[in-house]
Amino acid sequence: MKLKDFKLEVYFGKYEFTAPYLLTQSDCESMKLAQLLNYESEEKSKELFDLWLGYTEVQGDPELRKIISSLYDTIPENNIVVHSGAQEPIFNFMNVLLEKGDHIISQFPIYQSLYEVANSLGCEISYWNVKKNDKGWYFDINDLKKLIKPNTKLIVLNSPNNPTGYAFKKEEYEEIIEISRKNNTYIFCDEVYKGLELDGITRPWLADLYEKGISLGVMSKSYGLAGLRIGWLATQDNNLIEKLIKMKHYTTICNSATSEFLAKIALKHSDEILNRNKEIILENLSIAEDFFNKYNSLFEFYRQMAGPIAFVKINIDEKIEDFCEKLVQNKGVLLLPANIYDYPGNYFRIGFGRKNFRESLFKFEEFLIENNYV
Ligand SMILES: Cc1ncc(COP(=O)(O)O)c(C=O)c1O
């Protein structure tokens, strides 16, 4: 199996730890260990020092799985497999389910591994392309219908979507499930930005709605705890769970005991942490909306439905990758150009989850003024 370079991760590898103004990040503001422990009593913090640092259970700590299962309506703890972050479960799931010659459909644009692993396995991929109207980005279910083939084994969704922030509503999931059921197709839904709905409509987990649905969750994004490297897959399909556990024997075997301990604390305080992060996003969005209104001939911005990121058009006469390169070199402001997603046109991804958003945006504005873009 030969994997192509992961364009987004290669780009971040170049700048993420050197550029001071990260204006494109998709993870929410993180916190110190002490801040996380503060959600619990002092007794709990002391337990950390008593933690046994041997191997942990392959499927994930049963207590952690129980807490994760409480996020769902229908998924018991035995139908969850805890993994390292979200990248490992994407890789493992695709390897478990897919074979050369299978046909898959993937939303597009999307986080690269969601189709690239299938590509490296020799699958045929059709892309369900995003569209735009006067309300912003959307995915047309009639387009999806046209892509279905008799050998379509899997539909890959990412909702809320990276990079557009589009989030399917329950009724849309139901339509997609109806199409899938007729064709006996699995649905993998990357839901790493779930819990940050900005339009007031709480989305269900796909695994709760469909017997052949797989939900991907993680601590990295909506919770801002990427350093824990804890994610999970949830599905009603027992057969898949068994295969995923066996696949994990070949990747990480088990999870970090410390991370599982800390993930339990975070998930017990799920609502508090998600509300904290939603507040940061909403405050930054109001700053951003003033900015985009001020320069409304340069930008085309639509507020995302959910999550910390949006995909913005900029009206310039140069390639978006050249613009972003100049910006990061001159001002240390990092934006993610659309070519990273193989998406045409002058778009960039902006992230609203960080506390220094105002400062980063100010630096961006300075760049625009100094270089006569406005
Ligand atoms: C949609 C999506 N899925 C998965 C991942 C990988 O997440 P993790 O860093 O937790 O492995 C990302 C990271 O950007 C993402 O945007």
The ligand as a MOL file (V3000), in Angstrom:
LIG
                    3D

  0  0  0     0  0            999 V3000
M  V30 BEGIN CTAB
M  V30 COUNTS 16 16 0 0 0
M  V30 BEGIN ATOM
M  V30 1 C -12.3190 15.9110 9.6960 0
M  V30 2 C -11.1070 15.4480 10.4340 0
M  V30 3 N -11.0010 14.1610 10.7680 0
M  V30 4 C -9.9210 13.7050 11.4330 0
M  V30 5 C -8.8940 14.5310 11.7990 0
M  V30 6 C -7.6910 13.9830 12.5460 0
M  V30 7 O -7.8400 14.2410 13.9100 0
M  V30 8 P -6.7850 13.7910 14.9980 0
M  V30 9 O -5.7550 14.8630 15.0500 0
M  V30 10 O -7.5370 13.6950 16.2650 0
M  V30 11 O -6.2140 12.4750 14.5930 0
M  V30 12 C -8.9610 15.8860 11.4650 0
M  V30 13 C -7.8590 16.8160 11.8240 0
M  V30 14 O -7.7650 17.9080 11.3430 0
M  V30 15 C -10.1000 16.3560 10.7740 0
M  V30 16 O -10.2420 17.6400 10.4210 0
M  V30 END ATOM
M  V30 BEGIN BOND
M  V30 1 1 1 2
M  V30 2 1 2 3
M  V30 3 2 2 15
M  V30 4 2 3 4
M  V30 5 1 4 5
M  V30 6 1 5 6
M  V30 7 2 5 12
M  V30 8 1 6 7
M  V30 9 1 7 8
M  V30 10 2 8 9
M  V30 11 1 8 10
M  V30 12 1 8 11
M  V30 13 1 12 13
M  V30 14 1 12 15
M  V30 15 2 13 14
M  V30 16 1 15 16
M  V30 END BOND
M  V30 END CTAB
M  END
